[in-house]
Amino acid sequence: MKIIARNLSRETTEEELKALFAEFGVVQSCTLVMDKETGKSKGFGFIEMPLYEARTAIKRLNTKRIAGSVIRVKEAEETPK
């Protein structure tokens, strides 16, 4: 399942994001979205995990305060191709 994590601290690294979700199971992929011009985080990222583990991570992490920010975590919506 693909998850989106929003409202991340701009200082959060991709490694920290992966470690946060790894507490709930196998992280198949983790991508922190970066601004092309500044090279800094845009404050959101995508994580892929097996279904059951992803649902647990969403339930436990949504609205949790991480690095001073209350993060939003939910299933990512598929974009039409």
N, C-alpha and C positions, 0 to 999 in steps of 0.2 A: 504494500500500500504506500502511496506517495503522500507525504505529510508536508504542510507548510507551517513554518514557525515565523511569526511576525512580531514586530515591536522589540526586536533584539537590541541590546546595547550596541552602539557602533564599534565598541572595542572588542566585542565577542569575536573570537577567531573560529575558523572552520573546525579546527581540532577540538576546541571547547564545546562547540555545538554537537559534534559527533560523540564526544564523551558524555554529554548530558543525556542523549538519547540511548547510548549504549548501556546505560543503567537498566534499561527495560528490555533489552534483547539485541539481536543481531542488526547492525546498521549496514544495509546493502550499499547505500550511497548517501553522501552528504555534500551538499553544495551551498555555500554561502554566496549570495548574490552581491557582486561588487560593482561599484560605479566605474565605468570605463575611463572617465576623465581623471578622477581623483585617486582611483585605486582603493578607495575605502568602502567599507560595508554599507549597503543600502538598508540594513536593519532587518533583513528577512532571508530565509533559506529554505531549501527543500531537503527532505530526508526520506529515504525509502527503507522500509522494514517489512518483515512478514506481517500478515494481517492481524493476528492476535496481539503480537507485541506492539504493533503500531497503535492499536486501539487502547492498550494499556498506557502507552506513552502519552497519547492525546489526553486521556482522562486524568492522568497524574500531573501533567505539565501545563495544561491550559490554565491561564490566569495566575501562574506561579511567578513570584518575583525572582528574577535572575539578573545578577549584576546591576541592580538598581532599576530594572525595567520589568513591568508586568507583561509577560509574553502571552501571545495568542497562538494556540496550536490547534490545527484542524486538518481534516483530510483535504488534500489539494484537489481542486477541480480540474478535470481534463480539458485542455483547450482543443477546440475543433481544428482538424488539419486541413 
